[in-house]
Amino acid sequence: MATPPPSVDTSNRLAREPSPYLRQHAHNPVDWFPWGEEALAKAKAENKPILLSVGYSACHWCHVMAHESFESPETARLMNEGFINIKVDREERPDLDQIYQGVVQLMGQGGGWPLTVFLTPDLKPFYGGTYFPPQDRYGRPGFPRLLMALRDAWENKQDEVQRQSGQFEEGLGELATYGLEAAPAVLTAADVVGMGQRMAKQVDAVHGGFGGAPKFPNPMNFALMLRAWRRGGGAPLKDAVFLTLERMALGGIYDQLGGGFHRYSVDERWLVPHFEKMLYDNAQLLHLYAQAQQVEPRQLWRKVVEETVAYVRREMTDAGGGFYAAQDADSEGEEGKFFVWRPEEVRAALPEAQAELVLRHFGIKPGGNFEHGATVLEVVVPVSELARERGVSEDAMERELAAAKQTLFDARERRVKPGRDDKLLSGWNGLMIRGLALASRVFGRPEWAKWAADAADFVLEKAWDGTRLARSYQEGQARIDGFLEDYGDLASGLTALYQATFDVKYLEAADALVRRAVDLFWDAEKAAYLTAPRGQRDLVVATYGLFDNAFPSGASTLTEAQVELAALTGDKQHLELPERYVARMHDGLVRNTMGYGYLGLAADALLEGAASVTVAGASDDVAPLRAAMDRAFAPTVALAWKAPGQPVPALLQGTFEGREPVKGRAAAYLCRGFVCELPVTEPDVLTQRLAALTGP
């Protein structure tokens, strides 16, 4: 975290910003500006280049560069004399981040944060990178030396700089539309199987996950592999997913005491994470583990979901019901300090017998497996082995370990906690609403659906006025026009929430969001979606929401929401753009599946022709049919409920027409392509029908 403010006020403009990330730099000696008209006008008026620094509050290397460079008076002097310095929170302005990450890609680097890009006053980039050290090392120039060289280039070789910026601008334009040149084609079930099988070849057969170190969870790609397995791709697909989920759940990337997943692992075996926890990671993993439970119930999946929900409820939920954005990696100036343990700390907290049990279970030894002799907790000796050694049942051992872990958790709660970014982002809330809604169905936890509904109510009340969705809500203020991902993620979450609560207001809101998103973001000429609202004036090139990265593209979640709305409402109009867009992206999907995982999920649902099950009957009567739906791995089938005697909402009239109980018994209507099969009244028959759709 940033250095605490000094006793005298030395704050810069960022002190007035609500973003926790910007506030972390409020006491730097750098003359920082937030992105906005004041900074951009000053750059033009003084003909100075812009130093753009992009990061986020939970970013460890952002903190490192802040300590080393932005808190240095000498480095700050170089920055202030030569540049207009602008700080951007990438969680607030993902469109700017997307554009200028492209600079680093064009330079042959991998991208990431902190992002450091140098721009002409008219916003054209001419140099960029990520983290720069204070002196030359890691094969990178020292930041002060770089500042002096770039200032000299601007003042003495400006024509050359302008030529280079023009080349970057051209390259960024090509990057922004990459993948839109291919001829449209129809996606098939065989394509989905092939996509999954190609991804499976990249899975680490020992530890799970894709490739080696560093290792990211990639939940959307593993979800797509389960779809490919469902369509007949073979057991190795499911096995690769389950291996990954198991290894992550037992590793250090998972918080073994407090629940929830850290951002990624720096090694290939999920042991040492970067300790930040992001809402979007936990939302997607919650959904994936719930789907794993549908495929093959396991106690481990249940444990992970229950503990992750508890973490989100405890640490990431606002009093108003919305969900916070992130939790930091650092506390007391050290990465991971809050989460790691030493043997003496365990022994001080627990009776001797319990301490020895925990030390063995988590492999906590002198010397540790992390910095300064500390240990990141991972499951080294499983419960089954400990139970055999002690001559007790696994259930008894689970109870003893649970008691010991609770004591350690209570002790950990007395430590200084990592900082928390308390922005409430509309899109990321939508992802968590989606995950909670499905988990509530799969695990029979209606209170989870209630918490998802609380978040939905909060976002719809505070950030959506019926025509405009704000991206961020903080300190009583809705800020920044929503981006494509906000509309898509929230609409997707709301369609999932309707299927957990059957409150039509969430479906109506999703319908309104989708229609507004098409107005704001659809580019008919390109047959693709813009990332930012059409006509955004502070972007050097237009950006398109194509790729799925750590979190899904808004184009992908919007497509998913459109398909679900078509299934639930019977409105074929909702399928027009998904069919066009998936056809446009066909080549990218089949050739570069790793970059389009979430779009693959939406495309797979499209193959089913907007499938749905409507259960008709009183609440108690339809409960067995609903339970059959909730247990089944039928991710392309949406669920609706028609209650007797209730007025039919206008949005659902086309769907509910003619769907009634059969001879007084609750009935389920399975429909595909807006054509329904004969109703069924037995849960087992419904299960068989669902499995027969595209079963393995």
Backbone hydrogen bonds, N-H to C=O, Kabsch-Sander energy under -0.5 kcal/mol:
donor,donor_aa,acceptor,acceptor_aa,energy
10,T,8,V,-0.8
12,N,26,A,-2.6
13,R,32,W,-0.6
15,A,12,N,-1.8
16,R,13,R,-1.8
17,E,14,L,-1.6
23,R,19,S,-2.4
24,Q,20,P,-1.6
25,H,22,L,-1.6
26,A,23,R,-1.9
28,N,25,H,-1.3
30,V,70,F,-0.6
32,W,30,V,-2.0
33,F,85,N,-2.2
35,W,87,K,-0.8
40,L,36,G,-2.1
41,A,37,E,-2.7
42,K,38,E,-1.9
43,A,39,A,-2.2
44,K,40,L,-1.6
45,A,41,A,-2.8
46,E,42,K,-2.5
47,N,43,A,-0.7
48,K,43,A,-1.8
50,I,119,L,-2.8
51,L,84,I,-2.3
52,L,50,I,-0.7
52,L,117,V,-3.3
53,S,51,L,-0.6
53,S,86,I,-2.8
54,V,52,L,-0.5
54,V,115,L,-2.7
55,G,88,V,-2.0
59,C,56,Y,-1.8
60,H,58,A,-0.6
63,H,59,C,-1.5
64,V,60,H,-1.9
65,M,61,W,-2.3
66,A,62,C,-2.0
67,H,63,H,-2.6
68,E,64,V,-2.6
69,S,65,M,-2.6
70,F,65,M,-1.3
71,E,66,A,-1.7
72,S,69,S,-1.2
76,A,72,S,-2.8
77,R,73,P,-2.0
78,L,74,E,-1.7
79,M,75,T,-2.2
80,N,76,A,-3.1
81,E,77,R,-2.4
82,G,78,L,-1.6
83,F,79,M,-1.9
84,I,49,P,-2.3
85,N,31,D,-0.6
85,N,83,F,-0.7
86,I,51,L,-2.8
86,I,84,I,-0.5
87,K,33,F,-2.5
88,V,53,S,-2.4
90,R,55,G,-2.8
90,R,88,V,-0.7
92,E,89,D,-1.6
93,R,89,D,-2.1
97,D,93,R,-1.9
98,Q,94,P,-2.5
99,I,95,D,-2.2
100,Y,96,L,-2.5
101,Q,97,D,-2.1
102,G,98,Q,-0.9
102,G,99,I,-0.8
103,V,100,Y,-0.5
104,V,100,Y,-0.9
105,Q,101,Q,-1.9
106,L,102,G,-2.7
107,M,103,V,-1.4
108,G,105,Q,-1.9
109,Q,104,V,-2.6
115,L,54,V,-3.0
116,T,129,G,-3.0
117,V,52,L,-2.6
117,V,115,L,-0.5
118,F,127,Y,-3.1
119,L,50,I,-2.8
120,T,124,K,-2.8
123,L,120,T,-2.2
126,F,118,F,-2.8
127,Y,118,F,-1.2
129,G,116,T,-2.3
137,R,140,R,-1.8
140,R,137,R,-2.2
143,F,133,P,-3.2
146,L,142,G,-2.3
147,L,143,F,-2.6
148,M,144,P,-2.2
149,A,145,R,-2.2
150,L,146,L,-2.6
151,R,147,L,-2.2
152,D,148,M,-2.2
153,A,149,A,-2.2
154,W,150,L,-2.3
155,E,151,R,-2.4
156,N,152,D,-2.3
157,K,153,A,-2.3
161,V,157,K,-2.1
162,Q,158,Q,-2.7
163,R,159,D,-2.0
164,Q,160,E,-2.2
165,S,161,V,-2.5
166,G,162,Q,-2.0
167,Q,163,R,-1.7
168,F,164,Q,-2.3
169,E,165,S,-2.6
170,E,166,G,-2.1
171,G,167,Q,-2.5
172,L,168,F,-2.9
173,G,169,E,-2.1
174,E,170,E,-1.8
175,L,171,G,-2.6
176,A,172,L,-2.5
177,T,173,G,-0.9
178,Y,175,L,-1.3
180,L,177,T,-2.2
185,A,583,A,-1.5
192,V,188,T,-1.6
193,V,189,A,-2.2
194,G,190,A,-2.6
195,M,191,D,-2.7
196,G,192,V,-2.2
197,Q,193,V,-2.5
198,R,194,G,-2.3
199,M,195,M,-1.9
200,A,196,G,-2.3
201,K,197,Q,-1.1
202,Q,199,M,-1.8
203,V,200,A,-1.5
204,D,209,G,-3.1
208,G,204,D,-2.0
211,G,202,Q,-2.4
211,G,209,G,-0.5
215,K,265,S,-2.7
221,N,218,N,-0.6
222,F,218,N,-1.6
223,A,219,P,-2.3
224,L,220,M,-1.8
225,M,221,N,-1.6
226,L,222,F,-1.7
227,R,223,A,-1.6
228,A,224,L,-2.3
229,W,225,M,-2.2
230,R,226,L,-2.4
231,R,227,R,-1.5
232,G,229,W,-1.9
233,G,228,A,-2.0
234,G,229,W,-0.5
237,L,234,G,-1.4
238,K,234,G,-0.8
239,D,235,A,-2.7
240,A,236,P,-2.1
241,V,237,L,-1.7
242,F,238,K,-2.8
243,L,239,D,-2.5
244,T,240,A,-1.8
245,L,241,V,-2.6
246,E,242,F,-2.5
247,R,243,L,-2.6
248,M,244,T,-2.5
249,A,245,L,-2.1
250,L,246,E,-1.6
251,G,247,R,-0.9
251,G,248,M,-0.8
252,G,270,W,-1.1
253,I,270,W,-1.8
254,Y,251,G,-0.9
255,D,260,G,-2.7
256,Q,254,Y,-1.1
259,G,255,D,-2.3
262,H,253,I,-3.3
263,R,274,H,-1.0
263,R,276,E,-2.0
264,Y,274,H,-0.8
265,S,215,K,-2.9
266,V,272,V,-3.2
270,W,267,D,-0.6
274,H,264,Y,-2.4
275,F,273,P,-0.6
277,K,327,Q,-2.0
279,L,325,A,-2.5
282,N,278,M,-1.9
283,A,279,L,-2.4
284,Q,280,Y,-1.9
285,L,281,D,-2.6
286,L,282,N,-2.2
287,H,283,A,-1.7
288,L,284,Q,-2.2
289,Y,285,L,-2.9
290,A,286,L,-1.8
291,Q,287,H,-2.0
292,A,288,L,-2.2
293,Q,289,Y,-1.7
294,Q,290,A,-1.3
295,V,291,Q,-2.1
296,E,292,A,-2.9
302,R,298,R,-1.7
303,K,299,Q,-2.6
304,V,300,L,-2.4
305,V,301,W,-2.4
306,E,302,R,-2.9
307,E,303,K,-2.6
308,T,304,V,-2.4
309,V,305,V,-2.7
310,A,306,E,-2.1
311,Y,307,E,-2.3
312,V,308,T,-2.6
313,R,309,V,-2.6
314,R,310,A,-2.3
315,E,311,Y,-3.1
316,M,311,Y,-0.6
316,M,312,V,-1.5
318,D,316,M,-0.5
318,D,322,G,-3.4
321,G,318,D,-1.8
324,Y,316,M,-2.9
325,A,421,D,-1.3
325,A,423,K,-0.9
326,A,421,D,-1.2
327,Q,277,K,-2.5
328,D,419,G,-3.5
331,S,334,E,-2.2
334,E,331,S,-2.1
336,G,329,A,-2.9
337,K,334,E,-1.0
339,F,336,G,-1.2
340,V,336,G,-1.4
341,W,375,T,-2.1
345,E,342,R,-0.8
346,V,342,R,-1.8
347,R,343,P,-2.4
348,A,344,E,-1.7
349,A,345,E,-1.0
349,A,346,V,-0.5
350,L,346,V,-1.6
355,A,351,P,-2.9
356,E,352,E,-2.5
357,L,353,A,-1.7
358,V,354,Q,-2.5
359,L,355,A,-2.9
360,R,356,E,-1.9
361,H,357,L,-2.6
362,F,358,V,-2.6
363,G,359,L,-0.5
364,I,359,L,-1.9
365,K,363,G,-0.7
368,G,365,K,-1.7
369,N,374,A,-1.2
370,F,374,A,-2.1
373,G,370,F,-0.9
374,A,371,E,-1.7
375,T,341,W,-2.2
377,L,375,T,-0.5
378,E,362,F,-0.8
379,V,250,L,-3.1
380,V,361,H,-2.8
380,V,378,E,-0.9
381,V,361,H,-1.4
386,L,382,P,-2.0
387,A,383,V,-2.7
388,R,384,S,-1.9
389,E,385,E,-2.4
390,R,386,L,-2.0
391,G,387,A,-1.2
392,V,387,A,-2.1
397,M,393,S,-2.3
398,E,394,E,-2.8
399,R,395,D,-2.2
400,E,396,A,-2.2
401,L,397,M,-2.8
402,A,398,E,-2.6
403,A,399,R,-2.1
404,A,400,E,-2.1
405,K,401,L,-3.0
406,Q,402,A,-2.1
407,T,403,A,-1.8
408,L,404,A,-2.3
409,F,405,K,-2.9
410,D,406,Q,-2.5
411,A,407,T,-2.0
412,R,408,L,-2.7
413,E,409,F,-2.0
414,R,411,A,-1.2
415,R,412,R,-1.9
417,K,415,R,-0.5
419,G,330,D,-0.8
421,D,326,A,-2.5
422,D,420,R,-0.8
424,L,473,Y,-1.7
425,L,423,K,-0.7
426,S,471,R,-2.9
429,N,425,L,-2.4
430,G,426,S,-1.8
431,L,427,G,-1.7
432,M,428,W,-1.9
433,I,429,N,-2.7
434,R,430,G,-2.2
435,G,431,L,-2.2
436,L,432,M,-2.9
437,A,433,I,-2.5
438,L,434,R,-2.0
439,A,435,G,-2.4
440,S,436,L,-2.5
441,R,437,A,-1.3
442,V,438,L,-2.6
443,F,439,A,-2.4
444,G,441,R,-0.6
445,R,440,S,-2.1
448,W,445,R,-1.6
449,A,445,R,-0.9
450,K,446,P,-1.8
451,W,447,E,-2.0
452,A,448,W,-2.3
453,A,449,A,-2.5
454,D,450,K,-2.4
455,A,451,W,-2.0
456,A,452,A,-2.4
457,D,453,A,-3.0
458,F,454,D,-2.1
459,V,455,A,-2.6
460,L,456,A,-2.8
461,E,457,D,-2.0
462,K,458,F,-2.8
463,A,459,V,-2.7
464,W,459,V,-0.6
464,W,460,L,-0.5
465,D,468,R,-1.9
470,A,463,A,-3.0
470,A,468,R,-0.5
471,R,479,R,-0.7
471,R,480,I,-3.3
472,S,479,R,-2.2
473,Y,424,L,-1.5
474,Q,477,Q,-2.5
477,Q,474,Q,-1.5
479,R,472,S,-3.6
482,G,469,L,-3.1
484,L,531,T,-2.8
486,D,483,F,-0.8
487,Y,483,F,-1.7
488,G,484,L,-2.9
489,D,485,E,-2.7
490,L,486,D,-1.9
491,A,487,Y,-2.3
492,S,488,G,-2.4
493,G,489,D,-2.5
494,L,490,L,-2.4
495,T,491,A,-2.0
496,A,492,S,-1.9
497,L,493,G,-2.2
498,Y,494,L,-2.3
499,Q,495,T,-1.2
500,A,496,A,-0.5
500,A,497,L,-1.2
501,T,497,L,-2.1
502,F,498,Y,-3.4
504,V,502,F,-0.8
506,Y,503,D,-1.7
507,L,503,D,-0.6
508,E,504,V,-2.6
509,A,505,K,-2.1
510,A,506,Y,-2.1
511,D,507,L,-2.4
512,A,508,E,-2.2
513,L,509,A,-2.5
514,V,510,A,-2.5
515,R,511,D,-2.1
516,R,512,A,-2.2
517,A,513,L,-2.5
518,V,514,V,-2.0
519,D,515,R,-1.6
520,L,516,R,-2.1
521,F,517,A,-2.9
522,W,517,A,-0.5
522,W,518,V,-1.5
523,D,528,A,-3.2
524,A,522,W,-0.7
527,A,523,D,-1.7
528,A,523,D,-1.5
530,L,521,F,-3.3
531,T,543,T,-2.7
534,R,520,L,-2.2
536,Q,533,P,-1.6
539,L,536,Q,-0.5
545,G,529,Y,-2.4
546,L,544,Y,-1.6
548,D,595,G,-2.9
549,N,547,F,-0.6
549,N,551,F,-1.7
556,S,553,S,-0.5
557,T,553,S,-2.0
558,L,554,G,-2.5
559,T,555,A,-1.8
560,E,556,S,-2.2
561,A,557,T,-2.4
562,Q,558,L,-2.5
563,V,559,T,-2.2
564,E,560,E,-2.2
565,L,561,A,-2.7
566,A,562,Q,-2.3
567,A,563,V,-2.1
568,L,564,E,-2.6
569,T,565,L,-2.7
570,G,566,A,-2.0
572,K,570,G,-0.9
574,H,571,D,-1.5
575,L,572,K,-2.0
576,E,572,K,-0.5
576,E,573,Q,-1.1
577,L,573,Q,-0.5
579,E,575,L,-2.3
580,R,576,E,-1.8
581,Y,577,L,-3.4
582,V,578,P,-2.7
583,A,579,E,-1.6
584,R,580,R,-2.2
585,M,581,Y,-2.1
586,H,583,A,-1.0
589,L,585,M,-2.6
590,V,586,H,-2.3
591,R,587,D,-2.0
592,N,588,G,-2.7
595,G,592,N,-1.8
596,Y,593,T,-1.9
600,G,596,Y,-2.2
601,L,597,G,-1.2
602,A,598,Y,-1.9
603,A,599,L,-2.8
604,D,600,G,-2.3
605,A,601,L,-1.8
606,L,602,A,-1.7
607,L,603,A,-1.3
608,E,604,D,-0.6
608,E,605,A,-1.0
609,G,606,L,-1.8
610,A,605,A,-0.8
611,A,636,T,-0.6
612,S,671,C,-2.3
613,V,638,A,-2.9
614,T,669,Y,-2.0
615,V,613,V,-0.5
615,V,640,A,-2.5
616,A,667,A,-2.9
617,G,642,K,-1.9
622,V,618,A,-2.5
623,A,619,S,-0.8
626,R,622,V,-2.9
627,A,623,A,-2.6
628,A,624,P,-1.8
629,M,625,L,-2.0
630,D,626,R,-2.7
631,R,627,A,-2.0
632,A,628,A,-1.4
634,A,632,A,-1.6
637,V,634,A,-2.0
638,A,611,A,-2.3
638,A,636,T,-0.5
640,A,613,V,-2.6
642,K,615,V,-2.9
643,A,641,W,-0.7
646,Q,643,A,-1.3
652,L,649,P,-1.4
653,Q,649,P,-0.6
653,Q,650,A,-1.0
656,F,652,L,-2.7
657,E,653,Q,-1.3
659,R,656,F,-2.2
660,E,658,G,-0.9
662,V,665,R,-2.5
663,K,661,P,-0.6
665,R,662,V,-1.9
667,A,616,A,-1.9
668,A,680,V,-2.7
669,Y,614,T,-2.5
670,L,668,A,-0.6
671,C,612,S,-3.0
671,C,669,Y,-0.6
672,R,675,V,-2.6
673,G,609,G,-2.6
674,F,609,G,-0.5
675,V,672,R,-1.6
677,E,670,L,-3.0
680,V,668,A,-2.2
686,L,682,E,-2.0
687,T,683,P,-2.5
688,Q,684,D,-2.1
689,R,685,V,-2.5
690,L,686,L,-2.6
691,A,687,T,-2.3
692,A,688,Q,-1.9
693,L,689,R,-0.6
693,L,690,L,-1.0
694,T,690,L,-0.5
695,G,691,A,-1.1
